[in-house]
Amino acid sequence: MNRLDQVIKMVQHGLYVYPIVPNGKQPIKNYSYLKATQDIALIKRWFMDEPNINIGLNLAKSNLIVVDIDNHNNDLQAPLQSLSNLGYKLPSDYVERTKSGGLHFYYKSDGIPATRKTKFIDGVDLLSDFVVSSPSTNYKILNGATLDDIPQTPRWIIKALDNRAMPSDRMQDNPTPYRRYYTGYLIDEIVTGVDAGNRNNWIASIFGKLLRAGASPKNAYSLLQLVNDNYVQPPLPAKELDNVAESILKRFINE
């Protein structure tokens, strides 16, 4: 089955697709995941213009959620083991291997708004907005699975995307006799801090998580200044901190 036929089959299964540049992740000019469609005539025109386009999915419109396991350190087992240690299971028969060697676990879920929780834990992102999907170049469905094999979303993923407290089982390296929650993990992440190698991305991630947790932008920024002064080595200059915060706030407002 060629790529166009595969995409048509996806649309007939209820998925919403949009065109991505060949071998890339960026939408083709004048498109975004917000313009994802099921219009087969339009999709055929995409392939007439560029037969090698990659394909993206609007996950929210397709009633899907993806758990993205990174392979940045050539070690898929580390994030999977971390999830297991926390009691978070990934029961799915529909898994795709990504271009970078990571894994996308697919789940069905109705009524989830388009959002994403990056770095839910190290190496794990939770996606309900968009994703690059097979039959894109170097994206492969594993073990002969079909779209009919996609299971319902585990409850812990719904809670995580909704920013509600997430009780977990005790971590193997955590001897505390109580159950831990998302806020506790965020506090631990802040106090652990960051060094010079990844300051901007880390600060951006922390600010985004504070906003998504419901803090007002003013209070989140005040806390971010304290975090920068005490847990970032060396601290970001004030102007650079402002630029990072402004960028994340704009993205948050426009979501």
KOLMI-664037 format. One record per residue (C-alpha): z, y negated, x negated. Coordinates in Angstrom, 3 decimals. Layout:
BEGIN
+----------+----------+----------+
:        Z :        Y :        X :
+----------+----------+----------+
:        Z :        Y :        X :
...
+----------+----------+----------+
//
This chain:
BEGIN
+----------+----------+----------+
:        Z :        Y :        X :
+----------+----------+----------+
:    0.000 :    0.000 :    0.000 :
:   -1.001 :   -3.353 :   -1.521 :
:    1.293 :   -6.351 :   -1.709 :
:   -0.106 :   -8.108 :    1.372 :
:    0.264 :   -4.970 :    3.491 :
:    3.856 :   -4.607 :    2.311 :
:    4.653 :   -8.187 :    3.311 :
:    3.051 :   -7.727 :    6.727 :
:    5.187 :   -4.620 :    7.226 :
:    8.295 :   -6.652 :    6.318 :
:    7.386 :   -9.316 :    8.883 :
:    6.777 :   -6.685 :   11.548 :
:   10.272 :   -5.436 :   10.771 :
:   11.690 :   -8.870 :   11.626 :
:   11.911 :  -10.526 :    8.200 :
:   10.959 :  -14.132 :    7.454 :
:    9.026 :  -14.711 :    4.227 :
:    7.812 :  -17.624 :    2.096 :
:    5.486 :  -17.803 :   -0.936 :
:    6.745 :  -18.052 :   -4.511 :
:    4.731 :  -18.806 :   -7.634 :
:    3.430 :  -15.679 :   -9.420 :
:    6.018 :  -14.071 :  -11.718 :
:    8.522 :  -16.806 :  -10.834 :
:   11.328 :  -17.816 :   -8.499 :
:   10.189 :  -21.283 :   -7.410 :
:    8.446 :  -21.701 :   -4.039 :
:    4.797 :  -22.649 :   -4.065 :
:    4.285 :  -26.389 :   -3.622 :
:    5.123 :  -27.706 :   -0.143 :
:    7.093 :  -24.558 :    0.707 :
:   10.747 :  -23.620 :    0.675 :
:   12.875 :  -20.922 :    2.248 :
:   13.354 :  -23.310 :    5.181 :
:    9.652 :  -22.833 :    5.955 :
:    9.830 :  -19.046 :    5.918 :
:    7.568 :  -17.589 :    8.586 :
:    6.398 :  -14.499 :   10.446 :
:    2.903 :  -15.924 :   10.977 :
:    0.666 :  -13.126 :    9.684 :
:   -2.479 :  -15.286 :    9.701 :
:   -0.738 :  -17.853 :    7.496 :
:    0.564 :  -15.148 :    5.175 :
:   -2.959 :  -13.790 :    4.760 :
:   -4.113 :  -17.281 :    3.724 :
:   -1.385 :  -17.374 :    1.051 :
:   -2.776 :  -14.207 :   -0.469 :
:   -6.356 :  -15.449 :   -0.221 :
:   -5.364 :  -18.531 :   -2.225 :
:   -3.268 :  -16.564 :   -4.751 :
:   -3.203 :  -12.742 :   -4.566 :
:   -0.334 :  -12.457 :   -7.074 :
:    2.283 :  -14.587 :   -5.335 :
:    5.868 :  -13.478 :   -5.359 :
:    7.725 :  -13.280 :   -2.059 :
:   10.982 :  -14.860 :   -0.965 :
:   13.115 :  -14.068 :    2.064 :
:   14.980 :  -16.460 :    4.310 :
:   18.039 :  -14.237 :    4.580 :
:   19.775 :  -16.080 :    7.416 :
:   16.708 :  -15.996 :    9.689 :
:   16.116 :  -12.363 :    8.725 :
:   19.745 :  -11.483 :    9.564 :
:   20.366 :  -10.234 :    6.034 :
:   22.952 :  -10.710 :    3.302 :
:   22.450 :   -9.824 :   -0.353 :
:   25.064 :   -9.039 :   -2.977 :
:   23.523 :  -10.014 :   -6.311 :
:   24.814 :   -8.117 :   -9.352 :
:   23.858 :   -9.932 :  -12.552 :
:   22.639 :   -8.190 :  -15.664 :
:   23.054 :  -11.172 :  -17.989 :
:   25.009 :   -9.183 :  -20.563 :
:   23.008 :   -5.973 :  -20.114 :
:   26.065 :   -4.460 :  -18.458 :
:   25.796 :   -3.773 :  -14.736 :
:   28.891 :   -1.602 :  -14.734 :
:   31.295 :   -4.434 :  -15.573 :
:   30.812 :   -6.437 :  -12.327 :
:   30.566 :   -3.251 :  -10.276 :
:   33.832 :   -2.010 :  -11.774 :
:   35.481 :   -5.393 :  -11.134 :
:   34.521 :   -5.156 :   -7.457 :
:   35.867 :   -1.619 :   -7.306 :
:   39.130 :   -2.699 :   -8.936 :
:   39.545 :   -5.292 :   -6.187 :
:   38.877 :   -2.742 :   -3.482 :
:   35.470 :   -4.196 :   -2.577 :
:   32.949 :   -1.459 :   -1.847 :
:   29.140 :   -1.772 :   -1.773 :
:   27.974 :    0.964 :    0.597 :
:   24.197 :    0.466 :    0.778 :
:   21.215 :    2.797 :    0.633 :
:   18.859 :   -0.176 :    0.241 :
:   19.078 :   -1.595 :   -3.281 :
:   16.461 :   -3.457 :   -5.287 :
:   16.279 :   -3.789 :   -9.054 :
:   15.427 :   -7.353 :  -10.047 :
:   13.172 :   -8.733 :  -12.746 :
:   16.163 :   -9.292 :  -15.050 :
:   17.478 :   -5.765 :  -14.491 :
:   20.134 :   -6.788 :  -11.988 :
:   20.714 :   -5.246 :   -8.571 :
:   20.379 :   -6.632 :   -5.054 :
:   22.403 :   -4.783 :   -2.405 :
:   21.031 :   -5.560 :    1.084 :
:   23.028 :   -5.667 :    4.335 :
:   22.369 :   -6.538 :    7.978 :
:   24.370 :   -9.246 :    9.697 :
:   23.658 :  -11.454 :   12.719 :
:   24.617 :  -15.109 :   12.955 :
:   25.573 :  -15.791 :    9.340 :
:   24.633 :  -19.341 :    8.275 :
:   22.529 :  -19.938 :    5.182 :
:   24.891 :  -20.257 :    2.250 :
:   25.760 :  -18.630 :   -1.061 :
:   28.925 :  -18.011 :   -3.023 :
:   27.982 :  -17.986 :   -6.690 :
:   30.358 :  -16.300 :   -9.110 :
:   32.403 :  -14.723 :   -6.331 :
:   33.685 :  -12.866 :   -9.332 :
:   32.080 :  -12.818 :  -12.761 :
:   28.599 :  -11.349 :  -12.425 :
:   28.573 :  -11.210 :   -8.609 :
:   26.917 :  -13.682 :   -6.222 :
:   26.910 :  -13.423 :   -2.425 :
:   23.733 :  -14.716 :   -0.767 :
:   22.848 :  -15.482 :    2.830 :
:   20.308 :  -18.269 :    2.258 :
:   17.363 :  -16.951 :    0.255 :
:   16.343 :  -14.403 :   -2.331 :
:   13.280 :  -13.214 :   -4.251 :
:   12.346 :   -9.802 :   -2.943 :
:   10.011 :   -6.904 :   -3.514 :
:    7.041 :   -6.627 :   -3.533 :
:    7.368 :   -9.484 :   -6.028 :
:    6.423 :   -8.641 :   -9.601 :
:    9.113 :   -6.534 :  -11.328 :
:   11.251 :   -6.228 :   -8.166 :
:   11.582 :   -2.591 :   -7.150 :
:   13.207 :   -0.808 :   -4.215 :
:   15.270 :    2.077 :   -5.569 :
:   15.314 :    5.703 :   -4.464 :
:   12.481 :    5.379 :   -1.966 :
:   14.587 :    3.429 :    0.522 :
:   13.064 :    1.690 :    3.538 :
:   14.144 :   -1.328 :    5.573 :
:   15.572 :    1.079 :    8.143 :
:   18.142 :    2.135 :    5.527 :
:   19.827 :   -1.286 :    5.354 :
:   23.423 :   -0.900 :    6.631 :
:   25.738 :   -3.372 :    8.347 :
:   27.583 :   -5.838 :    6.125 :
:   31.085 :   -4.847 :    4.980 :
:   33.737 :   -7.105 :    6.465 :
:   34.925 :   -8.429 :    3.107 :
:   31.501 :   -9.999 :    2.441 :
:   31.559 :  -11.825 :    5.793 :
:   35.012 :  -13.189 :    5.016 :
:   33.997 :  -14.265 :    1.538 :
:   30.934 :  -16.176 :    2.757 :
:   33.043 :  -17.802 :    5.469 :
:   35.600 :  -18.968 :    2.863 :
:   38.449 :  -17.221 :    4.631 :
:   41.333 :  -15.614 :    2.788 :
:   40.308 :  -12.249 :    1.452 :
:   43.094 :   -9.692 :    1.016 :
:   42.293 :   -7.242 :   -1.735 :
:   43.762 :   -4.153 :   -3.202 :
:   45.799 :   -4.580 :   -6.332 :
:   43.744 :   -5.092 :   -9.463 :
:   44.153 :   -2.341 :  -12.021 :
:   45.210 :   -4.863 :  -14.659 :
:   47.530 :   -6.752 :  -12.302 :
:   51.035 :   -5.312 :  -11.989 :
:   52.182 :   -7.801 :   -9.313 :
:   53.471 :   -5.975 :   -6.223 :
:   51.760 :   -8.285 :   -3.691 :
:   48.293 :   -8.562 :   -2.206 :
:   46.124 :  -11.294 :   -3.642 :
:   43.874 :  -13.759 :   -1.845 :
:   40.818 :  -15.850 :   -2.643 :
:   42.882 :  -18.984 :   -3.298 :
:   44.886 :  -17.098 :   -5.875 :
:   41.742 :  -15.999 :   -7.704 :
:   40.468 :  -19.570 :   -7.694 :
:   43.749 :  -20.827 :   -9.155 :
:   43.605 :  -18.131 :  -11.828 :
:   40.018 :  -19.124 :  -12.649 :
:   41.040 :  -22.768 :  -13.008 :
:   44.042 :  -22.056 :  -15.206 :
:   42.013 :  -19.703 :  -17.406 :
:   39.818 :  -22.699 :  -18.128 :
:   36.670 :  -22.899 :  -20.219 :
:   35.620 :  -23.831 :  -23.717 :
:   32.772 :  -26.015 :  -24.957 :
:   30.102 :  -23.374 :  -24.465 :
:   29.862 :  -23.499 :  -20.669 :
:   31.756 :  -26.604 :  -19.564 :
:   29.195 :  -28.206 :  -17.252 :
:   28.380 :  -25.048 :  -15.288 :
:   32.044 :  -24.099 :  -15.029 :
:   33.074 :  -27.554 :  -13.800 :
:   30.216 :  -27.533 :  -11.284 :
:   31.293 :  -24.104 :  -10.016 :
:   34.935 :  -25.140 :   -9.625 :
:   34.032 :  -28.350 :   -7.773 :
:   31.711 :  -26.442 :   -5.447 :
:   34.409 :  -23.878 :   -4.669 :
:   36.931 :  -26.617 :   -3.896 :
:   34.491 :  -28.243 :   -1.484 :
:   33.630 :  -24.932 :    0.166 :
:   37.327 :  -24.189 :    0.553 :
:   37.515 :  -27.257 :    2.784 :
:   39.001 :  -29.872 :    0.448 :
:   37.834 :  -33.430 :    1.071 :
:   35.449 :  -34.708 :   -1.613 :
:   38.001 :  -37.342 :   -2.684 :
:   40.815 :  -34.835 :   -3.099 :
:   38.535 :  -32.253 :   -4.704 :
:   37.411 :  -34.827 :   -7.273 :
:   40.975 :  -35.908 :   -8.009 :
:   41.889 :  -32.297 :   -8.686 :
:   38.716 :  -31.870 :  -10.748 :
:   39.841 :  -34.694 :  -13.039 :
:   43.164 :  -32.924 :  -13.611 :
:   41.364 :  -29.640 :  -14.239 :
:   39.054 :  -31.323 :  -16.736 :
:   41.939 :  -32.956 :  -18.587 :
:   44.072 :  -29.838 :  -18.789 :
:   41.863 :  -26.738 :  -18.680 :
:   38.544 :  -27.740 :  -20.272 :
:   38.404 :  -27.698 :  -24.062 :
:   37.275 :  -30.260 :  -25.024 :
:   37.272 :  -32.198 :  -21.711 :
:   33.984 :  -33.548 :  -20.431 :
:   33.544 :  -37.312 :  -20.905 :
:   34.263 :  -39.221 :  -17.690 :
:   30.636 :  -40.222 :  -17.148 :
:   29.424 :  -36.638 :  -17.602 :
:   32.105 :  -35.365 :  -15.227 :
:   30.980 :  -37.934 :  -12.644 :
:   27.350 :  -36.809 :  -12.977 :
:   28.259 :  -33.160 :  -12.445 :
:   30.442 :  -33.947 :   -9.427 :
:   27.817 :  -36.222 :   -7.878 :
:   25.127 :  -33.559 :   -8.254 :
:   27.243 :  -30.858 :   -6.611 :
:   28.365 :  -33.175 :   -3.801 :
:   24.756 :  -34.069 :   -2.960 :
:   23.825 :  -30.385 :   -2.879 :
:   26.858 :  -29.612 :   -0.698 :
:   26.012 :  -32.397 :    1.782 :
:   22.379 :  -31.294 :    2.041 :
:   23.127 :  -27.623 :    2.685 :
+----------+----------+----------+
//
